[in-house]
Amino acid sequence: MELAIMIEGQNGLNWTRWQRIARAVEDLGFAGLYRSDHFTNAGPPDLDSLELWISLTWLAANTRRIEFGPLVTPLSFRDPVMTARMAGAVDDLSGGRLVLGLGAGWQAREHAAFGYELLPPAKRLKRFREGMEVVTRLLRSSAPSSFAGEYYRLQDAVLLPHPARPNRPPVLIGGGKAVLPYVARYADEWNVAFATPQGFAQLNEKLDVALRDAGRKPEEVRRSLMTGLIFGCDQVEVDRKVTARNLSQDDLSSRGLIVGTPAQIVDQLDQLARVGVQRVMLQWLNLDDLDGLASLAKGVLPALK
């Protein structure tokens, strides 16, 4: 089990906070740092929202160990050609540590505000499939590629320099049942959000079937989970934070969140590992609480080694 941190980049992220968090995640021993790619939140107020790919470029040059990437970058407002071009360059700059998370897009407010067409679900998924075809062709082949789709086209296109990692950076696709056929065809890693162990196990079995149907082995795709976290150094702190949510600890756990003291969190991570989760990205919402992040690392990471 690998434990990484995930932050919401549209939730007040600026350069000062990003640089502090990145250095803390690296120094504290977490496996990676991932962040969302949004202009703003689904509802007001609008907060600082540091641009994703520029922030990842800084991270690539200023860390040495952690894996990192978007969770996920939406092809609804990211051109797949430029996404592939940037991803290859950032991966090389980092020495091969980028995980390229791709998604179809979902948040209506930001698309309306900035003039991007979200599309109805069926058309959105078709555009997403075409976008993944473009991204993976450009990143995984050194030969010129041609592709003619409804939304994207290539004609003898090749990106140079080609990424140093063969067939890399790895592609992560986020989502539930609807994206599993795409995961089976294009992805090196599958990520699902806010799933309980039971819910993850059910989807995991479906992905195994989809991979075999696509002629791939289940072990070819890494399985990861992004979920919310309510952490306290002791039960008193946990109870205080749970009470603020107006739900019980059991209610929050039933919604897929990781909740508790270090020992309780280790137990919940162990349950996830038993159903096939290989990496957990814990959502860290308080961008200024680096002391809490350090306490989490001290209390949980040694038990995972």
C-alpha positions in Angstrom: 0.0 0.0 0.0 1.3 3.4 -1.0 -0.1 6.5 0.7 -0.2 9.8 -1.2 -1.8 13.2 -0.6 -4.4 14.8 -2.9 -5.3 18.5 -2.7 -8.1 20.5 -4.4 -6.3 23.0 -6.5 -9.3 25.3 -6.9 -9.9 25.5 -3.2 -7.5 28.4 -2.4 -4.2 27.1 -3.8 -1.6 29.7 -4.6 2.2 29.5 -5.1 3.0 29.9 -1.4 0.7 27.1 -0.3 1.7 24.8 -3.2 5.4 25.2 -2.5 5.0 24.5 1.2 2.8 21.5 0.6 5.0 20.0 -2.0 8.1 20.2 0.1 6.3 18.8 3.1 4.9 15.8 1.2 8.4 15.1 -0.1 10.1 15.5 3.2 7.5 13.6 5.3 7.8 10.4 3.2 4.5 10.3 1.4 4.6 8.4 -1.9 3.1 11.2 -4.0 1.2 14.5 -4.4 -1.8 14.8 -6.7 -4.1 17.7 -7.3 -7.4 18.5 -9.1 -7.6 20.5 -12.3 -10.4 23.0 -12.0 -10.8 26.7 -12.7 -13.1 27.1 -9.6 -15.4 25.1 -7.3 -18.9 23.8 -8.3 -20.4 26.6 -6.1 -19.3 30.0 -4.9 -17.3 31.6 -3.5 -14.4 31.6 -6.0 -11.0 31.1 -4.5 -7.4 31.1 -5.6 -6.8 28.3 -8.2 -3.2 27.8 -9.3 -3.0 26.6 -12.9 -2.3 22.9 -12.9 0.4 22.3 -15.5 2.5 25.3 -14.5 2.3 24.1 -10.9 3.4 20.6 -11.9 6.3 22.0 -13.9 7.6 23.7 -10.8 7.0 20.5 -8.8 9.0 18.4 -11.3 12.0 20.7 -11.0 11.9 21.2 -7.3 11.3 17.7 -5.9 13.3 14.6 -6.3 11.4 11.6 -5.0 7.6 11.8 -5.0 5.3 10.8 -7.9 2.8 13.4 -8.8 0.1 14.4 -11.3 -3.4 15.6 -12.1 -6.3 13.8 -10.5 -7.5 14.4 -13.1 -7.0 16.8 -16.0 -10.3 17.1 -18.0 -10.2 16.7 -21.7 -13.4 18.8 -21.8 -11.2 21.9 -21.5 -7.7 20.4 -22.1 -6.7 19.9 -25.7 -5.3 16.3 -25.9 -2.4 17.2 -28.2 -1.1 19.9 -25.9 -1.8 17.7 -22.8 0.4 15.0 -24.3 3.0 17.5 -25.2 3.1 19.0 -21.8 3.0 15.7 -20.0 6.0 14.3 -21.9 8.0 17.4 -21.1 7.1 17.5 -17.4 7.7 13.8 -17.0 11.2 14.2 -18.5 11.9 17.2 -16.3 11.0 15.2 -13.2 13.1 12.2 -14.2 10.1 10.0 -14.8 7.7 10.7 -11.9 4.5 12.0 -13.6 1.3 10.0 -13.5 -1.0 11.5 -16.2 -4.5 11.4 -14.8 -7.2 12.0 -17.5 -10.9 12.6 -17.1 -13.9 13.4 -19.2 -14.9 16.5 -17.2 -18.0 17.0 -15.0 -18.3 20.4 -13.4 -20.9 22.5 -15.3 -20.2 25.8 -13.5 -16.6 26.2 -14.7 -17.4 25.2 -18.3 -20.2 27.8 -18.5 -18.1 30.5 -16.9 -15.1 30.1 -19.2 -16.8 29.1 -22.4 -16.0 25.4 -22.7 -18.6 23.0 -23.9 -19.2 20.2 -21.4 -21.5 18.2 -23.7 -24.2 15.6 -22.6 -22.8 12.5 -21.0 -22.8 10.2 -24.1 -21.1 12.7 -26.3 -18.7 13.7 -23.5 -17.6 10.1 -23.2 -17.1 9.8 -26.9 -15.0 12.9 -26.9 -13.0 11.5 -24.0 -12.4 8.3 -25.8 -11.1 10.1 -28.8 -8.9 12.3 -26.6 -7.4 9.3 -24.9 -6.7 7.8 -28.3 -4.8 11.0 -29.3 -2.9 11.2 -26.0 -1.8 7.6 -26.0 -0.8 7.5 -29.7 1.4 10.6 -29.3 3.0 9.4 -26.0 3.4 5.7 -26.8 4.6 5.7 -30.4 7.7 7.3 -31.9 6.2 6.8 -35.4 4.0 9.5 -36.9 0.3 9.0 -36.1 -2.9 9.7 -38.0 -6.4 9.7 -36.5 -9.7 11.0 -37.8 -12.4 11.4 -35.2 -15.5 13.6 -34.7 -13.7 15.8 -32.2 -9.9 15.4 -32.9 -7.7 14.7 -35.8 -4.0 13.8 -36.4 -2.2 13.6 -39.7 1.3 12.1 -39.6 1.8 13.7 -36.2 4.8 13.0 -33.9 5.9 14.8 -30.7 9.7 15.3 -30.3 11.6 14.8 -28.2 9.8 11.6 -27.4 9.4 11.0 -23.6 12.5 9.2 -22.2 10.4 6.6 -20.4 9.3 3.9 -22.9 5.5 4.1 -23.4 5.3 6.6 -20.6 4.3 8.6 -18.6 1.7 6.2 -17.3 -1.9 7.1 -17.9 -4.4 7.1 -15.1 -8.1 7.1 -15.8 -10.5 8.2 -13.1 -14.1 7.1 -12.7 -16.5 4.4 -12.0 -18.4 1.7 -14.0 -18.8 3.9 -17.1 -15.1 4.3 -17.7 -13.9 0.7 -17.1 -13.9 -0.2 -20.8 -11.6 2.9 -21.4 -9.4 1.9 -18.5 -9.1 -1.6 -20.0 -8.0 -0.1 -23.4 -5.9 2.8 -22.5 -4.9 3.0 -18.8 -1.9 2.0 -16.7 -3.7 2.9 -13.6 -7.4 3.1 -12.6 -8.6 5.5 -9.8 -12.0 5.6 -8.2 -13.2 8.2 -5.7 -14.9 7.7 -2.3 -15.5 4.0 -2.5 -15.9 1.7 0.4 -13.9 -1.5 0.5 -17.1 -3.4 -0.6 -17.8 -0.9 -3.4 -14.2 -1.0 -4.6 -14.1 -4.8 -4.7 -17.2 -4.9 -6.9 -15.8 -2.4 -9.4 -12.4 -4.1 -9.2 -13.9 -7.4 -10.3 -15.6 -5.7 -13.2 -12.3 -4.2 -14.3 -10.6 -7.6 -14.2 -13.3 -8.9 -16.6 -13.0 -5.9 -18.9 -9.2 -6.3 -19.0 -9.4 -9.9 -19.9 -12.0 -9.1 -22.6 -9.5 -6.6 -24.0 -6.7 -9.2 -24.0 -4.8 -7.7 -21.1 -3.8 -9.2 -17.7 -5.4 -7.7 -14.6 -2.0 -7.0 -13.1 -1.2 -4.7 -16.0 -3.3 -1.9 -14.4 -2.6 -0.5 -11.0 -5.6 0.2 -8.7 -5.9 3.3 -6.7 -8.4 5.2 -4.6 -8.9 8.9 -3.9 -11.0 9.6 -0.8 -11.7 12.2 1.9 -10.0 12.1 5.2 -11.0 13.1 8.7 -7.9 12.7 10.9 -7.2 13.3 14.5 -4.3 12.5 16.7 -6.7 11.2 19.3 -10.3 10.3 19.6 -11.2 13.7 21.1 -9.9 15.4 18.0 -11.7 13.0 15.7 -15.0 13.4 17.5 -14.7 17.2 17.3 -14.1 17.1 13.5 -16.8 14.5 13.0 -19.4 16.5 15.0 -18.7 19.5 12.7 -19.9 17.4 9.8 -23.2 16.7 11.5 -22.7 13.0 10.8 -21.5 10.0 12.8 -18.1 8.4 12.2 -19.9 5.3 10.9 -22.0 7.5 8.5 -18.8 9.1 7.1 -17.1 5.7 6.7 -20.1 4.3 4.9 -19.6 7.1 2.3 -16.1 6.0 1.6 -14.2 8.5 3.8 -11.2 7.5 5.9 -11.9 8.6 9.4 -10.1 8.2 12.7 -6.9 8.2 14.7 -3.7 6.9 13.2 -4.4 3.3 14.4 -7.9 3.5 13.0 -6.7 4.9 9.7 -4.1 2.1 9.4 -6.8 -0.5 9.9 -9.0 1.1 7.2 -6.1 1.2 4.8 -5.5 -2.4 5.5 -9.1 -3.3 4.6 -8.6 -1.4 1.3 -5.4 -3.2 0.6 -7.1 -6.6 1.1 -9.6 -5.8 -1.7 -6.9 -4.8 -4.2 -6.2 -1.1 -3.6 -2.5 -0.4 -4.2 -2.4 3.3 -3.7 -4.6 5.7 -1.7 -4.6 9.4 -2.3 -6.0 11.1 0.8 -7.7 14.4 0.3 -6.1 17.1 2.4 -8.4 20.1 2.4 -6.7 22.4 4.9 -3.9 23.8 2.7 -2.3 25.6 5.7 -2.3 22.7 8.2 1.2 21.3 7.7 1.4 20.4 11.4 -1.5 18.0 10.9 0.1 16.6 7.7 3.2 15.9 9.7 1.2 14.2 12.5 -0.5 12.0 9.9 2.8 11.0 8.4 4.3 10.2 11.8 1.3 8.2 12.9 0.5 6.2 9.8 3.4 5.9 7.4 5.6 3.7 9.6 2.8 1.1 9.9 2.6 0.8 6.1 6.3 -0.2 5.6 
